Amino acid sequence: MSAAVYFCGAFLTTALINVPMNEALAQVAVPSDTETARRIWQDYSAPWQTWNTVRTVFSGIALVLTGLAILHLKQENT
């Protein structure tokens, strides 16, 4: 279960959303105008942080599920 949560919530989010966003940002020419650079960063940063938070939450859930599974196995073997 934890592997499925991690795969869907963290790995796929990274592969399908964050990596393409990073690649798109890398293609943007750095403007000399500070205000334009600020706008580009703000347009990029908020959605990227949202998806990064999604990845973090799902990774945490997967970690908790893994810990619970280990605890359950340990209790079964005692």
PyMOL Python script that loads the backbone (N, CA, C, O; Angstrom):
from pymol import cmd

cmd.read_pdbstr("""\
ATOM      1  N   MET A   1       0.817  -1.189   0.000  1.00  0.00           N
ATOM      2  CA  MET A   1       0.000   0.000   0.000  1.00  0.00           C
ATOM      3  C   MET A   1       0.864   1.257   0.000  1.00  0.00           C
ATOM      4  O   MET A   1       0.605   2.197  -0.751  1.00  0.00           O
ATOM      5  N   SER A   2       1.895   1.266   0.851  1.00  0.00           N
ATOM      6  CA  SER A   2       2.725   2.469   0.920  1.00  0.00           C
ATOM      7  C   SER A   2       3.455   2.722  -0.396  1.00  0.00           C
ATOM      8  O   SER A   2       3.650   3.872  -0.789  1.00  0.00           O
ATOM      9  N   ALA A   3       3.854   1.655  -1.072  1.00  0.00           N
ATOM     10  CA  ALA A   3       4.531   1.826  -2.363  1.00  0.00           C
ATOM     11  C   ALA A   3       3.587   2.450  -3.391  1.00  0.00           C
ATOM     12  O   ALA A   3       4.008   3.293  -4.183  1.00  0.00           O
ATOM     13  N   ALA A   4       2.333   2.049  -3.386  1.00  0.00           N
ATOM     14  CA  ALA A   4       1.351   2.617  -4.316  1.00  0.00           C
ATOM     15  C   ALA A   4       1.099   4.092  -3.999  1.00  0.00           C
ATOM     16  O   ALA A   4       1.002   4.914  -4.910  1.00  0.00           O
ATOM     17  N   VAL A   5       0.995   4.425  -2.721  1.00  0.00           N
ATOM     18  CA  VAL A   5       0.799   5.822  -2.315  1.00  0.00           C
ATOM     19  C   VAL A   5       1.986   6.660  -2.760  1.00  0.00           C
ATOM     20  O   VAL A   5       1.819   7.747  -3.314  1.00  0.00           O
ATOM     21  N   TYR A   6       3.191   6.144  -2.512  1.00  0.00           N
ATOM     22  CA  TYR A   6       4.390   6.881  -2.912  1.00  0.00           C
ATOM     23  C   TYR A   6       4.464   7.017  -4.429  1.00  0.00           C
ATOM     24  O   TYR A   6       4.736   8.099  -4.948  1.00  0.00           O
ATOM     25  N   PHE A   7       4.225   5.924  -5.130  1.00  0.00           N
ATOM     26  CA  PHE A   7       4.330   5.948  -6.592  1.00  0.00           C
ATOM     27  C   PHE A   7       3.363   6.955  -7.191  1.00  0.00           C
ATOM     28  O   PHE A   7       3.751   7.765  -8.033  1.00  0.00           O
ATOM     29  N   CYS A   8       2.117   6.910  -6.766  1.00  0.00           N
ATOM     30  CA  CYS A   8       1.097   7.801  -7.342  1.00  0.00           C
ATOM     31  C   CYS A   8       1.254   9.245  -6.868  1.00  0.00           C
ATOM     32  O   CYS A   8       1.145  10.176  -7.665  1.00  0.00           O
ATOM     33  N   GLY A   9       1.506   9.428  -5.595  1.00  0.00           N
ATOM     34  CA  GLY A   9       1.508  10.776  -5.040  1.00  0.00           C
ATOM     35  C   GLY A   9       2.825  11.502  -5.128  1.00  0.00           C
ATOM     36  O   GLY A   9       2.840  12.730  -5.220  1.00  0.00           O
ATOM     37  N   ALA A  10       3.926  10.789  -5.102  1.00  0.00           N
ATOM     38  CA  ALA A  10       5.236  11.445  -5.112  1.00  0.00           C
ATOM     39  C   ALA A  10       5.960  11.243  -6.438  1.00  0.00           C
ATOM     40  O   ALA A  10       6.360  12.208  -7.089  1.00  0.00           O
ATOM     41  N   PHE A  11       6.125   9.986  -6.833  1.00  0.00           N
ATOM     42  CA  PHE A  11       6.893   9.715  -8.049  1.00  0.00           C
ATOM     43  C   PHE A  11       6.207  10.252  -9.300  1.00  0.00           C
ATOM     44  O   PHE A  11       6.827  10.955 -10.098  1.00  0.00           O
ATOM     45  N   LEU A  12       4.929   9.924  -9.471  1.00  0.00           N
ATOM     46  CA  LEU A  12       4.230  10.397 -10.673  1.00  0.00           C
ATOM     47  C   LEU A  12       4.090  11.916 -10.693  1.00  0.00           C
ATOM     48  O   LEU A  12       4.188  12.537 -11.751  1.00  0.00           O
ATOM     49  N   THR A  13       3.861  12.506  -9.537  1.00  0.00           N
ATOM     50  CA  THR A  13       3.784  13.963  -9.470  1.00  0.00           C
ATOM     51  C   THR A  13       5.109  14.581  -9.909  1.00  0.00           C
ATOM     52  O   THR A  13       5.128  15.560 -10.655  1.00  0.00           O
ATOM     53  N   THR A  14       6.198  14.013  -9.450  1.00  0.00           N
ATOM     54  CA  THR A  14       7.518  14.497  -9.847  1.00  0.00           C
ATOM     55  C   THR A  14       7.720  14.343 -11.344  1.00  0.00           C
ATOM     56  O   THR A  14       8.106  15.291 -12.029  1.00  0.00           O
ATOM     57  N   ALA A  15       7.458  13.143 -11.849  1.00  0.00           N
ATOM     58  CA  ALA A  15       7.724  12.849 -13.256  1.00  0.00           C
ATOM     59  C   ALA A  15       6.799  13.599 -14.205  1.00  0.00           C
ATOM     60  O   ALA A  15       7.232  14.053 -15.264  1.00  0.00           O
ATOM     61  N   LEU A  16       5.534  13.732 -13.836  1.00  0.00           N
ATOM     62  CA  LEU A  16       4.558  14.304 -14.767  1.00  0.00           C
ATOM     63  C   LEU A  16       4.324  15.801 -14.596  1.00  0.00           C
ATOM     64  O   LEU A  16       3.817  16.456 -15.506  1.00  0.00           O
ATOM     65  N   ILE A  17       4.690  16.347 -13.436  1.00  0.00           N
ATOM     66  CA  ILE A  17       4.396  17.763 -13.203  1.00  0.00           C
ATOM     67  C   ILE A  17       5.669  18.560 -12.908  1.00  0.00           C
ATOM     68  O   ILE A  17       5.993  19.495 -13.640  1.00  0.00           O
ATOM     69  N   ASN A  18       6.399  18.198 -11.838  1.00  0.00           N
ATOM     70  CA  ASN A  18       7.529  19.022 -11.434  1.00  0.00           C
ATOM     71  C   ASN A  18       8.676  19.016 -12.444  1.00  0.00           C
ATOM     72  O   ASN A  18       9.235  20.072 -12.740  1.00  0.00           O
ATOM     73  N   VAL A  19       9.032  17.861 -12.970  1.00  0.00           N
ATOM     74  CA  VAL A  19      10.126  17.814 -13.939  1.00  0.00           C
ATOM     75  C   VAL A  19       9.781  18.606 -15.202  1.00  0.00           C
ATOM     76  O   VAL A  19      10.608  19.398 -15.652  1.00  0.00           O
ATOM     77  N   PRO A  20       8.590  18.426 -15.794  1.00  0.00           N
ATOM     78  CA  PRO A  20       8.268  19.268 -16.955  1.00  0.00           C
ATOM     79  C   PRO A  20       8.259  20.769 -16.626  1.00  0.00           C
ATOM     80  O   PRO A  20       8.667  21.587 -17.451  1.00  0.00           O
ATOM     81  N   MET A  21       7.795  21.130 -15.423  1.00  0.00           N
ATOM     82  CA  MET A  21       7.838  22.544 -15.039  1.00  0.00           C
ATOM     83  C   MET A  21       9.279  23.040 -14.958  1.00  0.00           C
ATOM     84  O   MET A  21       9.581  24.146 -15.406  1.00  0.00           O
ATOM     85  N   ASN A  22      10.171  22.226 -14.390  1.00  0.00           N
ATOM     86  CA  ASN A  22      11.584  22.599 -14.297  1.00  0.00           C
ATOM     87  C   ASN A  22      12.197  22.750 -15.687  1.00  0.00           C
ATOM     88  O   ASN A  22      12.948  23.692 -15.945  1.00  0.00           O
ATOM     89  N   GLU A  23      11.874  21.824 -16.573  1.00  0.00           N
ATOM     90  CA  GLU A  23      12.409  21.884 -17.935  1.00  0.00           C
ATOM     91  C   GLU A  23      11.890  23.108 -18.680  1.00  0.00           C
ATOM     92  O   GLU A  23      12.636  23.736 -19.431  1.00  0.00           O
ATOM     93  N   ALA A  24      10.619  23.454 -18.482  1.00  0.00           N
ATOM     94  CA  ALA A  24      10.059  24.642 -19.125  1.00  0.00           C
ATOM     95  C   ALA A  24      10.735  25.906 -18.594  1.00  0.00           C
ATOM     96  O   ALA A  24      11.040  26.820 -19.361  1.00  0.00           O
ATOM     97  N   LEU A  25      10.966  25.958 -17.287  1.00  0.00           N
ATOM     98  CA  LEU A  25      11.642  27.121 -16.715  1.00  0.00           C
ATOM     99  C   LEU A  25      13.065  27.246 -17.251  1.00  0.00           C
ATOM    100  O   LEU A  25      13.546  28.352 -17.493  1.00  0.00           O
ATOM    101  N   ALA A  26      13.730  26.119 -17.434  1.00  0.00           N
ATOM    102  CA  ALA A  26      15.104  26.145 -17.950  1.00  0.00           C
ATOM    103  C   ALA A  26      15.169  26.716 -19.367  1.00  0.00           C
ATOM    104  O   ALA A  26      16.211  27.226 -19.778  1.00  0.00           O
ATOM    105  N   GLN A  27      14.074  26.638 -20.113  1.00  0.00           N
ATOM    106  CA  GLN A  27      14.041  27.147 -21.480  1.00  0.00           C
ATOM    107  C   GLN A  27      13.777  28.653 -21.553  1.00  0.00           C
ATOM    108  O   GLN A  27      13.942  29.265 -22.608  1.00  0.00           O
ATOM    109  N   VAL A  28      13.368  29.245 -20.430  1.00  0.00           N
ATOM    110  CA  VAL A  28      13.056  30.675 -20.407  1.00  0.00           C
ATOM    111  C   VAL A  28      14.356  31.465 -20.344  1.00  0.00           C
ATOM    112  O   VAL A  28      15.215  31.215 -19.499  1.00  0.00           O
ATOM    113  N   ALA A  29      14.480  32.421 -21.252  1.00  0.00           N
ATOM    114  CA  ALA A  29      15.653  33.296 -21.226  1.00  0.00           C
ATOM    115  C   ALA A  29      15.541  34.216 -20.010  1.00  0.00           C
ATOM    116  O   ALA A  29      14.472  34.747 -19.709  1.00  0.00           O
ATOM    117  N   VAL A  30      16.651  34.386 -19.333  1.00  0.00           N
ATOM    118  CA  VAL A  30      16.661  35.246 -18.154  1.00  0.00           C
ATOM    119  C   VAL A  30      16.569  36.695 -18.633  1.00  0.00           C
ATOM    120  O   VAL A  30      17.460  37.183 -19.327  1.00  0.00           O
ATOM    121  N   PRO A  31      15.480  37.382 -18.256  1.00  0.00           N
ATOM    122  CA  PRO A  31      15.316  38.764 -18.719  1.00  0.00           C
ATOM    123  C   PRO A  31      16.217  39.721 -17.940  1.00  0.00           C
ATOM    124  O   PRO A  31      16.558  39.472 -16.784  1.00  0.00           O
ATOM    125  N   SER A  32      16.587  40.799 -18.582  1.00  0.00           N
ATOM    126  CA  SER A  32      17.402  41.801 -17.891  1.00  0.00           C
ATOM    127  C   SER A  32      16.526  42.717 -17.037  1.00  0.00           C
ATOM    128  O   SER A  32      17.014  43.364 -16.110  1.00  0.00           O
ATOM    129  N   ASP A  33      15.257  42.766 -17.346  1.00  0.00           N
ATOM    130  CA  ASP A  33      14.300  43.574 -16.587  1.00  0.00           C
ATOM    131  C   ASP A  33      13.918  42.844 -15.307  1.00  0.00           C
ATOM    132  O   ASP A  33      13.388  41.734 -15.359  1.00  0.00           O
ATOM    133  N   THR A  34      14.183  43.455 -14.169  1.00  0.00           N
ATOM    134  CA  THR A  34      13.912  42.837 -12.876  1.00  0.00           C
ATOM    135  C   THR A  34      12.443  42.521 -12.679  1.00  0.00           C
ATOM    136  O   THR A  34      12.103  41.464 -12.146  1.00  0.00           O
ATOM    137  N   GLU A  35      11.579  43.410 -13.094  1.00  0.00           N
ATOM    138  CA  GLU A  35      10.138  43.194 -12.904  1.00  0.00           C
ATOM    139  C   GLU A  35       9.647  42.004 -13.728  1.00  0.00           C
ATOM    140  O   GLU A  35       8.815  41.229 -13.258  1.00  0.00           O
ATOM    141  N   THR A  36      10.148  41.856 -14.934  1.00  0.00           N
ATOM    142  CA  THR A  36       9.781  40.705 -15.766  1.00  0.00           C
ATOM    143  C   THR A  36      10.295  39.418 -15.136  1.00  0.00           C
ATOM    144  O   THR A  36       9.581  38.416 -15.099  1.00  0.00           O
ATOM    145  N   ALA A  37      11.522  39.441 -14.644  1.00  0.00           N
ATOM    146  CA  ALA A  37      12.088  38.261 -13.978  1.00  0.00           C
ATOM    147  C   ALA A  37      11.272  37.897 -12.747  1.00  0.00           C
ATOM    148  O   ALA A  37      11.024  36.719 -12.489  1.00  0.00           O
ATOM    149  N   ARG A  38      10.856  38.894 -11.992  1.00  0.00           N
ATOM    150  CA  ARG A  38      10.038  38.651 -10.798  1.00  0.00           C
ATOM    151  C   ARG A  38       8.703  38.011 -11.173  1.00  0.00           C
ATOM    152  O   ARG A  38       8.252  37.079 -10.507  1.00  0.00           O
ATOM    153  N   ARG A  39       8.076  38.506 -12.231  1.00  0.00           N
ATOM    154  CA  ARG A  39       6.791  37.965 -12.672  1.00  0.00           C
ATOM    155  C   ARG A  39       6.938  36.506 -13.134  1.00  0.00           C
ATOM    156  O   ARG A  39       6.111  35.656 -12.806  1.00  0.00           O
ATOM    157  N   ILE A  40       7.993  36.237 -13.890  1.00  0.00           N
ATOM    158  CA  ILE A  40       8.236  34.863 -14.354  1.00  0.00           C
ATOM    159  C   ILE A  40       8.410  33.936 -13.153  1.00  0.00           C
ATOM    160  O   ILE A  40       7.830  32.851 -13.112  1.00  0.00           O
ATOM    161  N   TRP A  41       9.210  34.365 -12.176  1.00  0.00           N
ATOM    162  CA  TRP A  41       9.446  33.532 -10.995  1.00  0.00           C
ATOM    163  C   TRP A  41       8.167  33.323 -10.189  1.00  0.00           C
ATOM    164  O   TRP A  41       7.891  32.210  -9.741  1.00  0.00           O
ATOM    165  N   GLN A  42       7.393  34.378 -10.003  1.00  0.00           N
ATOM    166  CA  GLN A  42       6.150  34.254  -9.242  1.00  0.00           C
ATOM    167  C   GLN A  42       5.154  33.339  -9.948  1.00  0.00           C
ATOM    168  O   GLN A  42       4.459  32.558  -9.300  1.00  0.00           O
ATOM    169  N   ASP A  43       5.084  33.435 -11.273  1.00  0.00           N
ATOM    170  CA  ASP A  43       4.187  32.559 -12.028  1.00  0.00           C
ATOM    171  C   ASP A  43       4.608  31.097 -11.920  1.00  0.00           C
ATOM    172  O   ASP A  43       3.767  30.198 -11.932  1.00  0.00           O
ATOM    173  N   TYR A  44       5.906  30.871 -11.816  1.00  0.00           N
ATOM    174  CA  TYR A  44       6.439  29.510 -11.731  1.00  0.00           C
ATOM    175  C   TYR A  44       6.395  28.979 -10.298  1.00  0.00           C
ATOM    176  O   TYR A  44       6.002  27.837 -10.058  1.00  0.00           O
ATOM    177  N   SER A  45       6.798  29.811  -9.365  1.00  0.00           N
ATOM    178  CA  SER A  45       7.043  29.365  -7.996  1.00  0.00           C
ATOM    179  C   SER A  45       5.788  28.854  -7.275  1.00  0.00           C
ATOM    180  O   SER A  45       5.830  27.800  -6.642  1.00  0.00           O
ATOM    181  N   ALA A  46       4.696  29.578  -7.364  1.00  0.00           N
ATOM    182  CA  ALA A  46       3.490  29.178  -6.609  1.00  0.00           C
ATOM    183  C   ALA A  46       2.978  27.796  -7.018  1.00  0.00           C
ATOM    184  O   ALA A  46       2.747  26.956  -6.148  1.00  0.00           O
ATOM    185  N   PRO A  47       2.792  27.533  -8.321  1.00  0.00           N
ATOM    186  CA  PRO A  47       2.337  26.178  -8.690  1.00  0.00           C
ATOM    187  C   PRO A  47       3.373  25.105  -8.348  1.00  0.00           C
ATOM    188  O   PRO A  47       3.006  24.008  -7.928  1.00  0.00           O
ATOM    189  N   TRP A  48       4.659  25.408  -8.523  1.00  0.00           N
ATOM    190  CA  TRP A  48       5.686  24.424  -8.227  1.00  0.00           C
ATOM    191  C   TRP A  48       5.671  24.089  -6.740  1.00  0.00           C
ATOM    192  O   TRP A  48       5.780  22.920  -6.372  1.00  0.00           O
ATOM    193  N   GLN A  49       5.539  25.089  -5.888  1.00  0.00           N
ATOM    194  CA  GLN A  49       5.495  24.846  -4.447  1.00  0.00           C
ATOM    195  C   GLN A  49       4.262  24.038  -4.054  1.00  0.00           C
ATOM    196  O   GLN A  49       4.331  23.186  -3.169  1.00  0.00           O
ATOM    197  N   THR A  50       3.149  24.303  -4.704  1.00  0.00           N
ATOM    198  CA  THR A  50       1.939  23.527  -4.427  1.00  0.00           C
ATOM    199  C   THR A  50       2.181  22.058  -4.723  1.00  0.00           C
ATOM    200  O   THR A  50       1.883  21.198  -3.895  1.00  0.00           O
ATOM    201  N   TRP A  51       2.715  21.770  -5.888  1.00  0.00           N
ATOM    202  CA  TRP A  51       2.967  20.372  -6.263  1.00  0.00           C
ATOM    203  C   TRP A  51       4.075  19.759  -5.413  1.00  0.00           C
ATOM    204  O   TRP A  51       4.044  18.561  -5.132  1.00  0.00           O
ATOM    205  N   ASN A  52       5.047  20.557  -5.004  1.00  0.00           N
ATOM    206  CA  ASN A  52       6.084  20.044  -4.122  1.00  0.00           C
ATOM    207  C   ASN A  52       5.489  19.673  -2.765  1.00  0.00           C
ATOM    208  O   ASN A  52       5.902  18.688  -2.152  1.00  0.00           O
ATOM    209  N   THR A  53       4.525  20.455  -2.300  1.00  0.00           N
ATOM    210  CA  THR A  53       3.837  20.132  -1.048  1.00  0.00           C
ATOM    211  C   THR A  53       3.047  18.832  -1.188  1.00  0.00           C
ATOM    212  O   THR A  53       3.031  18.011  -0.270  1.00  0.00           O
ATOM    213  N   VAL A  54       2.398  18.646  -2.324  1.00  0.00           N
ATOM    214  CA  VAL A  54       1.674  17.389  -2.584  1.00  0.00           C
ATOM    215  C   VAL A  54       2.644  16.214  -2.499  1.00  0.00           C
ATOM    216  O   VAL A  54       2.348  15.206  -1.857  1.00  0.00           O
ATOM    217  N   ARG A  55       3.795  16.344  -3.142  1.00  0.00           N
ATOM    218  CA  ARG A  55       4.796  15.263  -3.100  1.00  0.00           C
ATOM    219  C   ARG A  55       5.246  14.991  -1.676  1.00  0.00           C
ATOM    220  O   ARG A  55       5.388  13.835  -1.276  1.00  0.00           O
ATOM    221  N   THR A  56       5.470  16.048  -0.913  1.00  0.00           N
ATOM    222  CA  THR A  56       5.929  15.902   0.468  1.00  0.00           C
ATOM    223  C   THR A  56       4.886  15.193   1.324  1.00  0.00           C
ATOM    224  O   THR A  56       5.221  14.303   2.106  1.00  0.00           O
ATOM    225  N   VAL A  57       3.632  15.584   1.180  1.00  0.00           N
ATOM    226  CA  VAL A  57       2.557  14.970   1.959  1.00  0.00           C
ATOM    227  C   VAL A  57       2.439  13.486   1.622  1.00  0.00           C
ATOM    228  O   VAL A  57       2.365  12.650   2.523  1.00  0.00           O
ATOM    229  N   PHE A  58       2.421  13.155   0.336  1.00  0.00           N
ATOM    230  CA  PHE A  58       2.306  11.748  -0.045  1.00  0.00           C
ATOM    231  C   PHE A  58       3.521  10.938   0.384  1.00  0.00           C
ATOM    232  O   PHE A  58       3.386   9.775   0.763  1.00  0.00           O
ATOM    233  N   SER A  59       4.703  11.537   0.329  1.00  0.00           N
ATOM    234  CA  SER A  59       5.897  10.843   0.813  1.00  0.00           C
ATOM    235  C   SER A  59       5.786  10.573   2.305  1.00  0.00           C
ATOM    236  O   SER A  59       6.154   9.496   2.773  1.00  0.00           O
ATOM    237  N   GLY A  60       5.280  11.545   3.053  1.00  0.00           N
ATOM    238  CA  GLY A  60       5.081  11.359   4.494  1.00  0.00           C
ATOM    239  C   GLY A  60       4.062  10.283   4.797  1.00  0.00           C
ATOM    240  O   GLY A  60       4.266   9.461   5.690  1.00  0.00           O
ATOM    241  N   ILE A  61       2.966  10.285   4.057  1.00  0.00           N
ATOM    242  CA  ILE A  61       1.952   9.244   4.248  1.00  0.00           C
ATOM    243  C   ILE A  61       2.544   7.868   3.950  1.00  0.00           C
ATOM    244  O   ILE A  61       2.305   6.912   4.688  1.00  0.00           O
ATOM    245  N   ALA A  62       3.311   7.772   2.873  1.00  0.00           N
ATOM    246  CA  ALA A  62       3.947   6.492   2.536  1.00  0.00           C
ATOM    247  C   ALA A  62       4.906   6.053   3.635  1.00  0.00           C
ATOM    248  O   ALA A  62       4.974   4.868   3.961  1.00  0.00           O
ATOM    249  N   LEU A  63       5.642   6.993   4.204  1.00  0.00           N
ATOM    250  CA  LEU A  63       6.559   6.663   5.296  1.00  0.00           C
ATOM    251  C   LEU A  63       5.798   6.147   6.515  1.00  0.00           C
ATOM    252  O   LEU A  63       6.194   5.154   7.125  1.00  0.00           O
ATOM    253  N   VAL A  64       4.711   6.820   6.866  1.00  0.00           N
ATOM    254  CA  VAL A  64       3.901   6.382   8.011  1.00  0.00           C
ATOM    255  C   VAL A  64       3.325   4.987   7.753  1.00  0.00           C
ATOM    256  O   VAL A  64       3.359   4.127   8.633  1.00  0.00           O
ATOM    257  N   LEU A  65       2.800   4.767   6.553  1.00  0.00           N
ATOM    258  CA  LEU A  65       2.257   3.440   6.220  1.00  0.00           C
ATOM    259  C   LEU A  65       3.325   2.357   6.294  1.00  0.00           C
ATOM    260  O   LEU A  65       3.055   1.249   6.757  1.00  0.00           O
ATOM    261  N   THR A  66       4.524   2.669   5.845  1.00  0.00           N
ATOM    262  CA  THR A  66       5.625   1.704   5.927  1.00  0.00           C
ATOM    263  C   THR A  66       5.958   1.400   7.381  1.00  0.00           C
ATOM    264  O   THR A  66       6.154   0.244   7.755  1.00  0.00           O
ATOM    265  N   GLY A  67       6.020   2.449   8.197  1.00  0.00           N
ATOM    266  CA  GLY A  67       6.287   2.240   9.623  1.00  0.00           C
ATOM    267  C   GLY A  67       5.212   1.403  10.292  1.00  0.00           C
ATOM    268  O   GLY A  67       5.512   0.528  11.104  1.00  0.00           O
ATOM    269  N   LEU A  68       3.951   1.673   9.946  1.00  0.00           N
ATOM    270  CA  LEU A  68       2.854   0.881  10.513  1.00  0.00           C
ATOM    271  C   LEU A  68       2.930  -0.581  10.068  1.00  0.00           C
ATOM    272  O   LEU A  68       2.643  -1.487  10.851  1.00  0.00           O
ATOM    273  N   ALA A  69       3.312  -0.805   8.826  1.00  0.00           N
ATOM    274  CA  ALA A  69       3.450  -2.176   8.334  1.00  0.00           C
ATOM    275  C   ALA A  69       4.568  -2.911   9.069  1.00  0.00           C
ATOM    276  O   ALA A  69       4.417  -4.080   9.423  1.00  0.00           O
ATOM    277  N   ILE A  70       5.684  -2.231   9.296  1.00  0.00           N
ATOM    278  CA  ILE A  70       6.791  -2.843  10.033  1.00  0.00           C
ATOM    279  C   ILE A  70       6.363  -3.150  11.463  1.00  0.00           C
ATOM    280  O   ILE A  70       6.660  -4.222  11.991  1.00  0.00           O
ATOM    281  N   LEU A  71       5.667  -2.208  12.083  1.00  0.00           N
ATOM    282  CA  LEU A  71       5.168  -2.417  13.446  1.00  0.00           C
ATOM    283  C   LEU A  71       4.217  -3.611  13.492  1.00  0.00           C
ATOM    284  O   LEU A  71       4.288  -4.431  14.407  1.00  0.00           O
ATOM    285  N   HIS A  72       3.342  -3.703  12.517  1.00  0.00           N
ATOM    286  CA  HIS A  72       2.396  -4.814  12.456  1.00  0.00           C
ATOM    287  C   HIS A  72       3.121  -6.147  12.305  1.00  0.00           C
ATOM    288  O   HIS A  72       2.773  -7.121  12.974  1.00  0.00           O
ATOM    289  N   LEU A  73       4.117  -6.197  11.439  1.00  0.00           N
ATOM    290  CA  LEU A  73       4.896  -7.424  11.262  1.00  0.00           C
ATOM    291  C   LEU A  73       5.643  -7.794  12.547  1.00  0.00           C
ATOM    292  O   LEU A  73       5.727  -8.967  12.911  1.00  0.00           O
ATOM    293  N   LYS A  74       6.169  -6.803  13.210  1.00  0.00           N
ATOM    294  CA  LYS A  74       6.907  -7.063  14.447  1.00  0.00           C
ATOM    295  C   LYS A  74       5.954  -7.632  15.511  1.00  0.00           C
ATOM    296  O   LYS A  74       6.319  -8.557  16.236  1.00  0.00           O
ATOM    297  N   GLN A  75       4.749  -7.086  15.603  1.00  0.00           N
ATOM    298  CA  GLN A  75       3.795  -7.545  16.597  1.00  0.00           C
ATOM    299  C   GLN A  75       3.306  -8.963  16.266  1.00  0.00           C
ATOM    300  O   GLN A  75       3.031  -9.750  17.172  1.00  0.00           O
ATOM    301  N   GLU A  76       3.200  -9.280  14.997  1.00  0.00           N
ATOM    302  CA  GLU A  76       2.779 -10.633  14.605  1.00  0.00           C
ATOM    303  C   GLU A  76       3.836 -11.667  14.966  1.00  0.00           C
ATOM    304  O   GLU A  76       3.506 -12.811  15.276  1.00  0.00           O
ATOM    305  N   ASN A  77       5.092 -11.274  14.928  1.00  0.00           N
ATOM    306  CA  ASN A  77       6.192 -12.206  15.172  1.00  0.00           C
ATOM    307  C   ASN A  77       6.592 -12.295  16.641  1.00  0.00           C
ATOM    308  O   ASN A  77       7.534 -13.014  16.975  1.00  0.00           O
ATOM    309  N   THR A  78       5.910 -11.594  17.509  1.00  0.00           N
ATOM    310  CA  THR A  78       6.268 -11.690  18.928  1.00  0.00           C
ATOM    311  C   THR A  78       5.262 -12.526  19.684  1.00  0.00           C
ATOM    312  O   THR A  78       5.401 -12.717  20.892  1.00  0.00           O
TER     313      THR A  78
END
""", "prot")
cmd.dss("prot")
cmd.show_as("cartoon", "prot")
cmd.util.cbc("prot")
cmd.orient("prot")
